[in-house]
Amino acid sequence: MKQILLLLFVAVLLPFGTPLHAQSGNKPEQLTLDAFEQKLRTTTHPQILDVRTPAEFSENHLKGAINLSVADSIGFKKGVSLLDKQQPVFVYSINNGRSGQVAKQLRNQGFSSVYELPGGIAHWLGAGKPVETKAGKGLAQQEYNQLVASNELVLVEIGSKYCGGCKKLAPVVDTVANEHASTLKLVKIELYDNRQLASQLQIESVPTLILYKNNKPVWRQSGGITKPEIEQALNKAL
């Protein structure tokens, strides 16, 4: 009797097992930065979409990328309509905000292979990967070292004028710096103007804050950083 009940239980479960397995197989492939680069290099005719604004695109972009800004809905839809759904598409923005939305949209529209640059072009620059740009390399490591050694406590803010999260964090950092003006020095670094430094600091996303004490990093955090978190790091360093 127990054997019969067991067989019936397995028989009931089998029909549900197949759809669950198929659903897990439909999840988008998550690539590492190096895997993304390798996939890009080995694709014969890659469709590379830079979904940032034209101003950002003009500052730097991946070789072979086309600019389909999500801010231009009409131009974006027209550009997407010209893409081949059967060929791989590589999407990126500054982090993964805009590119994540576009990647999901393209998959919903039936594109067979959509790859999102992990961490966006901020991570790409932080890893020292090549871009097409007219900008210089920015601050040299020696100049940066002099800045972080110029005060006992130095807070470095790496961000971009094009980054929404950076704009949100900037006034918070300014407030903290003003409240601790007697002991803290604030250094602001624009990511796009300092790609060599971004690589040396191994930036993976913006905004990123790094706190130095006596020329040594004692705290580092990226993303949605709150004032209490910064205050806690300062109090610990004092």
C-alpha positions as CSV (number, residue, x, y, z in Angstrom):
1,M,0.0,0.0,0.0
2,K,2.8,2.4,0.9
3,Q,4.5,1.6,-2.5
4,I,1.3,2.4,-4.4
5,L,0.9,5.7,-2.5
6,L,4.5,6.6,-3.3
7,L,4.1,5.9,-7.0
8,L,1.0,8.0,-7.1
9,F,2.8,10.9,-5.3
10,V,5.6,10.8,-7.9
11,A,3.2,10.6,-10.7
12,V,1.4,13.7,-9.5
13,L,4.7,15.7,-9.1
14,L,6.1,14.8,-12.6
15,P,3.8,17.1,-14.6
16,F,4.8,20.0,-12.4
17,G,8.5,19.3,-12.6
18,T,8.9,19.9,-16.3
19,P,7.6,23.5,-16.5
20,L,9.6,24.5,-13.4
21,H,12.8,23.3,-15.1
22,A,11.9,25.0,-18.4
23,Q,11.2,28.3,-16.5
24,S,14.7,28.2,-14.9
25,G,16.2,27.7,-18.3
26,N,14.6,31.0,-19.5
27,K,16.4,33.1,-17.0
28,P,18.8,35.7,-18.7
29,E,22.4,34.7,-18.7
30,Q,24.4,36.7,-16.1
31,L,28.0,37.3,-17.4
32,T,31.0,38.5,-15.5
33,L,32.8,41.5,-16.9
34,D,35.5,39.4,-18.5
35,A,33.0,36.9,-19.9
36,F,31.0,39.8,-21.4
37,E,34.2,41.1,-23.1
38,Q,35.0,37.6,-24.4
39,K,31.5,37.2,-25.7
40,L,31.7,40.6,-27.4
41,R,35.0,39.7,-29.1
42,T,33.9,36.4,-30.4
43,T,30.6,37.6,-31.9
44,T,31.0,38.2,-35.6
45,H,28.6,41.1,-35.9
46,P,27.8,42.3,-32.4
47,Q,24.9,44.8,-32.0
48,I,26.3,47.1,-29.2
49,L,23.8,49.5,-27.7
50,D,24.8,52.5,-25.6
51,V,21.6,53.6,-24.1
52,R,23.0,56.7,-22.4
53,T,22.5,60.3,-23.6
54,P,24.3,61.6,-26.6
55,A,26.5,63.8,-24.4
56,E,27.7,60.8,-22.4
57,F,28.2,58.8,-25.6
58,S,30.4,61.6,-27.0
59,E,32.6,61.5,-24.0
60,N,33.3,57.8,-24.2
61,H,31.8,54.6,-25.6
62,L,32.7,51.0,-26.5
63,K,34.1,50.5,-30.0
64,G,31.4,49.8,-32.5
65,A,28.6,50.9,-30.2
66,I,25.6,52.8,-31.5
67,N,23.8,55.4,-29.3
68,L,20.1,54.6,-28.7
69,S,19.3,56.9,-25.9
70,V,16.3,55.9,-23.7
71,A,15.7,59.6,-23.2
72,D,14.7,59.8,-26.9
73,S,11.7,57.4,-27.0
74,I,11.0,57.9,-30.7
75,G,14.6,57.5,-31.8
76,F,15.1,54.6,-29.5
77,K,12.1,52.7,-30.9
78,K,13.2,53.4,-34.4
79,G,16.7,52.2,-33.7
80,V,15.5,49.0,-32.0
81,S,13.2,48.2,-35.0
82,L,16.3,48.1,-37.2
83,L,18.1,45.4,-35.1
84,D,18.2,41.7,-35.9
85,K,16.4,39.8,-33.2
86,Q,18.3,36.6,-34.1
87,Q,21.7,38.2,-33.5
88,P,23.3,38.9,-30.1
89,V,22.7,42.3,-28.5
90,F,25.1,43.9,-26.0
91,V,23.6,46.7,-23.8
92,Y,25.2,49.1,-21.4
93,S,24.7,52.4,-19.5
94,I,26.8,54.1,-16.8
95,N,25.7,51.5,-14.2
96,N,22.9,49.1,-14.7
97,G,19.8,51.2,-14.3
98,R,18.9,52.2,-17.9
99,S,20.6,49.2,-19.5
100,G,18.7,46.8,-17.2
101,Q,15.4,48.2,-18.3
102,V,16.4,48.0,-22.0
103,A,17.7,44.5,-21.7
104,K,14.4,43.3,-20.2
105,Q,12.4,45.2,-22.8
106,L,14.4,43.6,-25.7
107,R,14.0,40.1,-24.2
108,N,10.2,40.7,-24.0
109,Q,10.2,41.8,-27.6
110,G,11.7,38.4,-28.7
111,F,15.4,39.1,-29.0
112,S,17.1,35.8,-28.7
113,S,20.4,36.8,-27.0
114,V,20.7,40.0,-24.9
115,Y,23.8,40.6,-22.7
116,E,24.0,43.4,-20.2
117,L,27.4,44.9,-19.3
118,P,27.7,44.1,-15.6
119,G,28.3,47.3,-13.6
120,G,27.9,49.3,-16.8
121,I,30.7,51.4,-18.4
122,A,31.7,52.6,-14.9
123,H,32.8,49.0,-14.1
124,W,34.3,48.7,-17.6
125,L,36.5,51.8,-17.0
126,G,37.3,50.7,-13.5
127,A,38.7,47.4,-14.9
128,G,40.9,49.3,-17.4
129,K,39.0,48.1,-20.5
130,P,39.3,50.1,-23.7
131,V,36.9,52.8,-24.8
132,E,36.8,55.3,-27.7
133,T,37.2,58.8,-26.2
134,K,38.7,62.2,-26.9
135,A,39.2,62.9,-23.2
136,G,42.6,62.8,-21.6
137,K,43.5,60.3,-18.9
138,G,42.9,62.8,-16.1
139,L,44.7,62.7,-12.7
140,A,47.9,60.7,-12.5
141,Q,48.3,58.3,-9.6
142,Q,51.0,60.6,-8.1
143,E,48.7,63.6,-8.2
144,Y,46.0,61.5,-6.5
145,N,48.3,60.3,-3.9
146,Q,49.3,63.8,-3.1
147,L,45.6,64.8,-2.6
148,V,44.8,61.9,-0.2
149,A,48.0,62.6,1.7
150,S,47.3,66.3,2.1
151,N,45.1,65.9,5.2
152,E,44.8,63.3,8.0
153,L,41.2,62.5,7.0
154,V,40.3,62.6,3.3
155,L,37.0,61.6,1.8
156,V,37.1,60.8,-2.0
157,E,33.9,60.9,-3.9
158,I,34.0,59.2,-7.3
159,G,30.9,60.0,-9.4
160,S,29.6,61.5,-12.6
161,K,27.4,64.4,-13.5
162,Y,25.4,62.0,-15.6
163,C,24.7,59.5,-12.8
164,G,21.4,59.9,-11.0
165,G,22.6,58.2,-7.8
166,C,25.6,60.5,-7.8
167,K,23.5,63.6,-8.0
168,K,21.4,62.4,-5.1
169,L,24.4,61.6,-3.0
170,A,26.4,64.8,-3.7
171,P,24.5,67.2,-1.4
172,V,24.7,64.6,1.4
173,V,28.5,64.3,1.1
174,D,28.7,68.1,0.9
175,T,26.8,68.5,4.1
176,V,29.0,66.0,5.9
177,A,32.1,67.7,4.6
178,N,30.8,71.1,5.8
179,E,29.9,69.7,9.3
180,H,33.4,68.2,9.6
181,A,35.3,71.0,7.8
182,S,37.9,71.3,10.6
183,T,39.1,67.7,10.3
184,L,37.9,66.4,6.9
185,K,39.0,67.2,3.4
186,L,36.7,66.3,0.5
187,V,38.0,65.4,-3.0
188,K,35.6,65.0,-5.9
189,I,36.6,62.8,-8.9
190,E,34.6,62.8,-12.2
191,L,34.6,59.3,-13.5
192,Y,34.6,60.0,-17.2
193,D,37.5,62.5,-16.9
194,N,39.7,60.1,-15.0
195,R,39.5,56.7,-16.5
196,Q,43.1,55.9,-15.7
197,L,42.5,56.6,-12.0
198,A,39.2,54.7,-12.1
199,S,41.1,51.7,-13.3
200,Q,43.8,52.1,-10.5
201,L,41.1,52.4,-7.9
202,Q,39.2,49.5,-9.4
203,I,35.9,51.3,-9.5
204,E,33.0,48.9,-10.1
205,S,30.1,51.4,-9.9
206,V,29.3,55.0,-9.1
207,P,28.9,56.7,-6.8
208,T,31.8,55.3,-4.7
209,L,33.2,56.9,-1.5
210,I,36.6,56.1,-0.1
211,L,37.8,57.4,3.3
212,Y,41.5,57.8,3.9
213,K,43.2,58.2,7.2
214,N,46.9,59.1,7.2
215,N,47.0,58.3,3.5
216,K,45.5,54.8,4.0
217,P,42.0,53.7,2.9
218,V,40.0,52.8,6.0
219,W,36.4,52.6,4.5
220,R,34.9,52.2,1.1
221,Q,31.3,51.9,-0.1
222,S,29.4,52.2,-3.4
223,G,25.8,52.8,-4.4
224,G,23.0,54.1,-2.2
225,I,25.0,55.5,0.7
226,T,23.3,57.3,3.6
227,K,24.6,60.1,5.8
228,P,24.5,57.9,9.0
229,E,26.8,55.4,7.2
230,I,29.3,58.1,6.3
231,E,29.1,59.6,9.8
232,Q,29.7,56.1,11.3
233,A,32.8,55.6,9.2
234,L,34.1,59.1,10.1
235,N,33.5,58.5,13.8
236,K,35.3,55.2,13.6
237,A,38.3,56.8,11.9
238,L,38.6,59.6,14.4
